[in-house]
Amino acid sequence: MGPSTKPGRKPRRLYMRLVGASGNRSDSGPAPAVLRAFLAELDRVERLVAHGALTEPAGDLLVFRAAGYSEARRVLRRDPWVEFPQGRYELWEWDPTTLGAGVNLEIPPSRGSGRLTLLQRVAVVVSDRARSIRFYHDGLGLQVRARDPDTGYVELSLGKGTAALSLVVPRPEWGEPHYAEAKARIGTRTGIAFQTDSASALALRLKHLGARITQPPRAEPWGGRTLRFTDPDGNEFLAFEATEVRRRRPRSA
């Protein structure tokens, strides 16, 4: 007898479907509406993980969940790209234990169930909004994403699709205990972490800005480097430099 297997639902595995358009042409695929309908159905049944067009070479990439390879092939029977066999069409199983997941492997809630879709912003309490904007914009390079002159509200971010910092200046008209609680948050550790391409260069730039570095760049056991610094109000942030790990490219089946 072979080794026994425990009963229960098989875990969802990740699969990658790769299409390479013939002649490096991306306009020889299915109609966009047909492809959108297929992807919408995958999302509805909680299989869709990621999808996007390829440019070099032209093609299409789909990452989805299935219980096994045979089920993955059944899912692709409805793939509109199947009708365009003149190009390259491959199916790979993604082993997250060796290549890294890069995505949440847990099955997400269905659409309309109140699932979280985006980390929008994080509030930082400051005492002088204009001074803080100079520090975050001119010094750290964050861009003003939204501003309301009437209320003084301002958001800064590193670009589209990224979470923003919302600068909040306590106002007495908020009343108590809200006003006192907000003021108490000024000059505390925020728990916010940035990623940088050079911890040493960032530390030097922060010194030129007159910022206080509470922890100089140091090597960490996990391989990267971190430093801690504060804004003009003493709100502390962490920045880390990740060590680049080179991985072998997977071979097609």
Secondary structure, DSSP 8 states (H G I E B T S, - for coil): -------S----EEEEEEEE-GGG-STTS--HHHHHHHHHHHHHTT-EEEEEEEETTEEEEEEEEESSHHHHHHHGGG-GGGG-TTSEEEEEEE-HHHH---S--S----TTS-------EEEEE-S-HHHHHIIIIIIT--EEEEEETTTTEEEEESSTTS-EEEEE---GGG-TTHHHHHHHTTTSEEEEEEE-S-HHHHHHHHHHHT--EEEEEEE-TTS-EEEEEE-TT--EEEEEE------------
